[in-house]
Amino acid sequence: MKEMESETKQKTNDELVSVIQRILAEDQMDGHSRAPACLAELVSLEKDFVGTDCEDMYWDSVSREHLHIGQRAGQRGDAEQALSSIKLALEAARKVKADFYRGSDWLAYLDATVAYFESAPERLRALSSQCSLNRAVVERLMRGLRERGAPDYQKDY
């Protein structure tokens, strides 16, 4: 009986992974313009993921969709919306167990992006040392903030 339950749960986990992969592929199709719809779908599925082996993947995906929404707002010059969305990305990422992000600078990158939109160059500089995968982006954000004293994501990203 336990083997059967385990197989059923594994199938469910496989299905959940498939949902995440489909949503990620949809988000990647055209410059993240589908991020709001992808996020809405993820939010509607939260109860299916919470408490499963896929919960960390779920919160990471929610985090990435919020980031993409924030990035698009930043590209449009809406720094307030960008900051709000990126803070939500950070909030979702903090729900992920620490070992999920091992070897990744995702949390530091999100924190640094928040610092950028808050025009906090000292905090941004301190966080940049924690970024490896996203170091080039963070360095461009620092340079732009230093040059202008205010965020201009379209130029700096």
C-alpha angles and dihedrals in degrees: 000000000000090000090054092049090048091051090049091049091047090052089050090050090049089052091049091050088050091053091052091048092050092049091047091051090050091049092051094052102092118005095300095292088138093055094105092053091044091051091048090053092048092049090051089054098047094110090055092057106036111099094016131108086256097059095103090050089050095053091044089053092048088050092052093049091051089049092051091050088050093048092052090049089050090051089054090051094251098134093168093057091042092054092047093050094045091051087054088050089054092047091053092045090053089061089065118095112256095243091059090069096041108142091014130105094206097123093044090047092052091045090050092050090052089050089051094053090045089053091237103148096173092053090044091052092048091051094047090072088061092055121088108149092040098033095115092054093047091048090053090050090050093048092049093047090048092049098046105020090226135064121270101172095181090061099034104044 
